[in-house]
Amino acid sequence: MPATKSLRWVRRPDERPQELLDAALVVFAERGYRTTTLDQVAEAAGVTKGTIYHYFRTKEELLLRAIEHYQDRAFARLDDVRRGDYASAADRVTAFVVQAFASDDPARRRVHALLQGIGAEAPAVRREWLRSGPVRAWRMLTKLIEDGQASGEFRADADAEVTARLFVSGLMLQLVWQQHSKHVPGVAIGEKRLIAGALDALLHTLARSRGSRGQSR
């Protein structure tokens, strides 16, 4: 297996090393940034450490690129939701939340936990994750809320940006905390229940009162 992958890499020197980035992200998520070695990443990817250095200069650069790769895939799906055809703003927001948080990607929560705690170990990595992850997500949700306000479906007096920030950050942190549920009583909650309840609260926050539905903004 390692030999086969090494030969395949040699034949594709100009193609982005997708397999290596995928393997690196899994190893970093499982072991943490500080304790992960490039030898471990190379073993998981089925390549030599020299192959890693052919593409990346440092461990930090490898993680930065792996995060970029992970975020590109995740936000490509969210862009599909944003551009899709939905009957209402509430339906579009619902689809966005489901796609963003109800993912069946087994690495999602581990990756979020890794990046939440990386701090001083690799500040550039954490800054990039905040920029390309949470900030990007709440800006997209802010725009969806503003679209719903412009159409008259959502309350005009709701602060779209604050609402989006609190929703994205709060739900993300709750999902990260679930990894401690076996050791901390009271932390555990069903993921489907958590997402459904948070979405219900969001839509109720944004909903216009019955008396205002017939009034123009």
DRENFI-120081 format. One line per field, with one value per residue (C-alpha): residue number from 1; x, y, z; residue in one letter. Coordinates in steps of 0.02 Angstrom, whole numbers, m for minus. Example, Ala and Ser with C-alpha at 12.3 -4.5 7.8 and 13.67 -1.06 7.14 Angstrom:
BEGIN
seq = 1; 2
c1 = 615; 684
c2 = m225; m53
c3 = 390; 357
type = A; S
END
This chain:
BEGIN
seq = 1; 2; 3; 4; 5; 6; 7; 8; 9; 10; 11; 12; 13; 14; 15; 16; 17; 18; 19; 20; 21; 22; 23; 24; 25; 26; 27; 28; 29; 30; 31; 32; 33; 34; 35; 36; 37; 38; 39; 40; 41; 42; 43; 44; 45; 46; 47; 48; 49; 50; 51; 52; 53; 54; 55; 56; 57; 58; 59; 60; 61; 62; 63; 64; 65; 66; 67; 68; 69; 70; 71; 72; 73; 74; 75; 76; 77; 78; 79; 80; 81; 82; 83; 84; 85; 86; 87; 88; 89; 90; 91; 92; 93; 94; 95; 96; 97; 98; 99; 100; 101; 102; 103; 104; 105; 106; 107; 108; 109; 110; 111; 112; 113; 114; 115; 116; 117; 118; 119; 120; 121; 122; 123; 124; 125; 126; 127; 128; 129; 130; 131; 132; 133; 134; 135; 136; 137; 138; 139; 140; 141; 142; 143; 144; 145; 146; 147; 148; 149; 150; 151; 152; 153; 154; 155; 156; 157; 158; 159; 160; 161; 162; 163; 164; 165; 166; 167; 168; 169; 170; 171; 172; 173; 174; 175; 176; 177; 178; 179; 180; 181; 182; 183; 184; 185; 186; 187; 188; 189; 190; 191; 192; 193; 194; 195; 196; 197; 198; 199; 200; 201; 202; 203; 204; 205; 206; 207; 208; 209; 210; 211; 212; 213; 214; 215; 216; 217
c1 = 0; 133; 231; 76; 32; 210; 213; 44; 110; 261; 149; 46; 173; 65; m99; m147; m110; m289; m254; m113; m218; m361; m244; m158; m320; m374; m207; m203; m382; m346; m177; m177; m61; 83; 101; 73; 231; 256; 307; 132; 51; 160; 114; m72; m60; 46; 192; 366; 405; 506; 348; 269; 418; 402; 234; 246; 389; 328; 200; 109; 95; 29; m109; m151; m174; m272; m391; m409; m449; m578; m661; m667; m768; m883; m921; m945; m1096; m1156; m1140; m1254; m1384; m1364; m1392; m1529; m1714; m1819; m2000; m1958; m1815; m1851; m1830; m1662; m1600; m1655; m1561; m1407; m1409; m1436; m1294; m1177; m1207; m1295; m1149; m1108; m922; m844; m697; m803; m816; m638; m574; m673; m610; m430; m444; m536; m391; m242; m210; m27; 36; m3; m87; m78; m177; m311; m325; m347; m479; m576; m568; m613; m734; m840; m824; m868; m1015; m1094; m1074; m1166; m1304; m1313; m1345; m1482; m1567; m1553; m1630; m1776; m1794; m1791; m1930; m2034; m2030; m1915; m1926; m1849; m1791; m1687; m1498; m1452; m1266; m1279; m1411; m1301; m1146; m1232; m1315; m1161; m1040; m1158; m1210; m1031; m969; m1110; m1065; m881; m922; m1010; m840; m829; m1001; m933; m833; m936; m1113; m1242; m1145; m1226; m1374; m1434; m1358; m1519; m1616; m1486; m1485; m1674; m1702; m1574; m1650; m1824; m1765; m1679; m1832; m1945; m1826; m1836; m2022; m2133; m2281; m2452; m2506; m2359; m2375; m2493; m2393; m2261; m2087
c2 = 0; 131; 93; 110; 279; 342; 298; 381; 541; 540; 527; 679; 810; 958; 898; 956; 813; 781; 613; 684; 830; 714; 599; 744; 817; 651; 627; 805; 788; 623; 666; 855; 976; 974; 785; 746; 706; 708; 525; 485; 584; 499; 328; 369; 433; 287; 397; 439; 592; 655; 660; 776; 893; 894; 983; 1070; 1156; 1136; 1046; 1211; 1237; 1060; 1092; 1261; 1181; 1036; 1159; 1255; 1092; 1043; 1215; 1223; 1063; 1114; 1286; 1223; 1129; 1284; 1387; 1261; 1295; 1483; 1474; 1344; 1369; 1371; 1416; 1532; 1614; 1498; 1346; 1412; 1448; 1274; 1194; 1297; 1244; 1060; 1062; 1156; 1062; 896; 829; 644; 683; 588; 710; 867; 880; 820; 951; 1088; 1031; 1030; 1206; 1275; 1225; 1253; 1430; 1469; 1310; 1376; 1548; 1569; 1408; 1464; 1634; 1552; 1433; 1577; 1675; 1533; 1444; 1533; 1708; 1644; 1543; 1682; 1803; 1682; 1659; 1848; 1869; 1737; 1824; 1993; 1919; 1859; 2032; 2113; 1998; 2039; 1861; 1897; 2034; 2194; 2247; 2089; 2118; 1994; 1991; 1969; 1834; 1741; 1756; 1690; 1548; 1485; 1504; 1434; 1281; 1245; 1252; 1141; 1010; 1019; 994; 830; 745; 763; 689; 523; 610; 764; 734; 848; 884; 750; 792; 712; 798; 792; 865; 1001; 1056; 1047; 1146; 1278; 1298; 1312; 1448; 1541; 1541; 1595; 1738; 1795; 1767; 1921; 1934; 1897; 2078; 2139; 2015; 2124; 2283; 2344; 2383
c3 = 0; 45; m113; m221; m146; m165; m349; m374; m296; m411; m562; m508; m451; m501; m426; m252; m130; m74; 7; 112; 173; 220; 315; 402; 465; 540; 629; 695; 758; 846; 922; 939; 852; 977; 988; 804; 705; 518; 529; 595; 456; 326; 394; 392; 213; 154; 98; 158; 264; 117; 14; 143; 133; m56; m35; 134; 223; 403; 510; 533; 345; 325; 453; 375; 205; 279; 362; 200; 109; 241; 239; 48; 42; 183; 114; m63; 5; 97; m61; m148; m13; m30; m218; m212; m244; m85; m51; 94; 188; 334; 222; 159; 336; 388; 244; 287; 470; 429; 302; 418; 579; 546; 446; 450; 434; 582; 593; 610; 799; 827; 707; 793; 963; 900; 832; 983; 1094; 982; 1045; 1081; 998; 824; 830; 640; 619; 740; 656; 486; 554; 632; 469; 353; 470; 602; 527; 354; 421; 520; 375; 262; 391; 417; 231; 233; 379; 293; 135; 241; 316; 145; 85; 238; 307; 454; 585; 521; 695; 728; 724; 587; 623; 812; 788; 664; 773; 929; 837; 744; 890; 1020; 922; 869; 1048; 1110; 979; 1027; 1211; 1172; 1161; 1351; 1384; 1451; 1587; 1632; 1696; 1618; 1458; 1351; 1240; 1079; 928; 827; 973; 998; 816; 798; 958; 913; 740; 813; 932; 789; 678; 821; 858; 677; 649; 629; 746; 672; 689; 586; 441; 344; 372; 253; 317
type = M; P; A; T; K; S; L; R; W; V; R; R; P; D; E; R; P; Q; E; L; L; D; A; A; L; V; V; F; A; E; R; G; Y; R; T; T; T; L; D; Q; V; A; E; A; A; G; V; T; K; G; T; I; Y; H; Y; F; R; T; K; E; E; L; L; L; R; A; I; E; H; Y; Q; D; R; A; F; A; R; L; D; D; V; R; R; G; D; Y; A; S; A; A; D; R; V; T; A; F; V; V; Q; A; F; A; S; D; D; P; A; R; R; R; V; H; A; L; L; Q; G; I; G; A; E; A; P; A; V; R; R; E; W; L; R; S; G; P; V; R; A; W; R; M; L; T; K; L; I; E; D; G; Q; A; S; G; E; F; R; A; D; A; D; A; E; V; T; A; R; L; F; V; S; G; L; M; L; Q; L; V; W; Q; Q; H; S; K; H; V; P; G; V; A; I; G; E; K; R; L; I; A; G; A; L; D; A; L; L; H; T; L; A; R; S; R; G; S; R; G; Q; S; R
END
